[in-house]
């Protein structure tokens, strides 16, 4: 059985969190596994990290 956590941020919120260095965004980018990606959002965030 695998545990799944939902990434509950809009792309704008995730970008802001990454820019300001708070929240789970940096850890999600390091440790997360993408199950579904819409419009290149994940890769866009990874380029900002």
C-alpha positions as CSV (number, residue, x, y, z in Angstrom):
1,X,0.0,0.0,0.0
2,X,1.3,3.4,-0.9
3,X,0.5,6.6,0.8
4,X,-0.6,9.6,-1.3
5,X,-0.6,13.2,-0.3
6,X,-2.2,15.9,-2.3
7,X,-0.2,19.0,-3.2
8,X,-2.9,21.6,-2.3
9,X,-1.4,24.7,-3.9
10,X,-2.2,26.7,-7.1
11,X,0.8,27.2,-9.3
12,X,0.9,30.9,-8.2
13,X,0.9,29.9,-4.6
14,X,3.6,27.3,-5.1
15,X,5.8,29.8,-6.9
16,X,5.4,32.4,-4.1
17,X,6.1,29.8,-1.4
18,X,9.3,28.7,-3.3
19,X,10.4,32.3,-3.7
20,X,9.9,33.0,0.0
21,X,11.3,29.7,1.2
22,X,8.3,28.5,3.2
23,X,5.9,25.6,3.1
24,X,6.2,22.1,1.7
25,X,7.2,23.2,-1.8
26,X,11.0,22.7,-1.5
27,X,10.6,19.3,0.1
28,X,8.0,18.2,-2.4
29,X,10.3,19.1,-5.2
30,X,13.2,17.1,-3.6
31,X,11.2,14.1,-2.4
32,X,7.9,14.0,-4.2
33,X,6.8,11.7,-7.1
34,X,4.6,13.1,-9.7
35,X,1.4,11.1,-10.5
36,X,-0.2,13.7,-12.7
37,X,1.1,16.9,-14.1
38,X,-0.9,19.6,-15.8
39,X,0.6,22.0,-18.4
40,X,4.2,21.5,-17.2
41,X,3.6,22.9,-13.7
42,X,6.0,20.6,-11.9
43,X,8.9,21.1,-14.3
44,X,8.3,24.8,-14.2
45,X,8.6,24.8,-10.4
46,X,11.7,22.6,-10.6
47,X,13.4,25.2,-12.8
48,X,12.7,27.9,-10.2
49,X,14.2,25.8,-7.4
